[in-house]
Amino acid sequence: MALIHCNFFSEVLKLSTSMYVILPQRTQNQIGMQGTVKKDKHPTLYLLHGLSDDHTIWLRRTSIERYVANLGLAVVMPEVHRSFYTDMVNGYNYWTFISEELPEIARSFFPLSDKREDNFVAGLSMGGYGAFKLALSKPYKFSAAASLSGALDMNVERLLDGPLSLREFNNIFGGIESLRGSENDLFKLVEDVSKLDERPKLYQCCGTEDFLYQENQNFLKKAKEYGLDITYEEGPGAHEWSYWDQQIQRVLEWLPLEKSME
């Protein structure tokens, strides 16, 4: 594998930012692992961080590089700060950046496939929200998405009790009235994508001791009600890396990579 720390300028954000990129490499003489390349243009997983993290976190907290070595899968890990993957009311246009600009920039730098069947997105907590938002909003771009302990229901009271202040929430979304029924409301996006012929496959997991467990149950009920193709798993675990390190391996097993490699 090649691991690249890429610093670049975003025209959308009007600032310099960073991403880590893992690229497949065919190898035979590495001790302990073997790399695989199965396409000229690599299938790609956009792997999103949580609220208190950055683009380095998946590499620091998991063995993601080792997990993907034999899959022929590129991994792009961008930086979005505490934006909730949103064009913030008071802040930066991180939704436009992550959904439009980043894939184009990444493909201009690296041999990444632009085919729908080759593009996937996953994330944890805030990144789980971002992953489902991307796939539900852009089902013609992403064939599959995974949320690990995602903030999927956007229960404002729960968020304000913990990781977000009211001021920060309002700076991002403009208030609860502006969030409900908008492009930032995953429940609305579920309803919208259910009317389309092209829908992404979804994988959702959450630990039973996670403070977002009920919010995940609420989203699961909504997705099933509208007939989405969703795989759900739960088990012992809290909002912590020991759970996410285990579950990202389950996500990689679930991804429809065989079709993308044909």
HURA-V861074 format. One record per run of one state. SS is the DSSP state (hx for helix, st for strand, lp for the rest). FROM is the first residue (numbers start at 1). TO is the last residue. Records with the same first field share a line. If there is no record, write none. Layout:
SS=FROM-TO + FROM-TO
This chain:
lp=1-1 + 11-14 + 24-41 + 49-56 + 62-63 + 68-72 + 79-86 + 88-92 + 110-111 + 113-115 + 125-125 + 138-143 + 149-155 + 162-165 + 174-175 + 180-185 + 194-200 + 208-212 + 226-229 + 236-240 + 255-256 + 262-262
st=2-10 + 15-23 + 42-48 + 73-78 + 87-87 + 93-93 + 112-112 + 119-124 + 144-148 + 201-207 + 230-235
hx=57-61 + 64-67 + 94-109 + 116-118 + 126-137 + 156-161 + 166-173 + 176-179 + 186-193 + 213-225 + 241-254 + 257-261
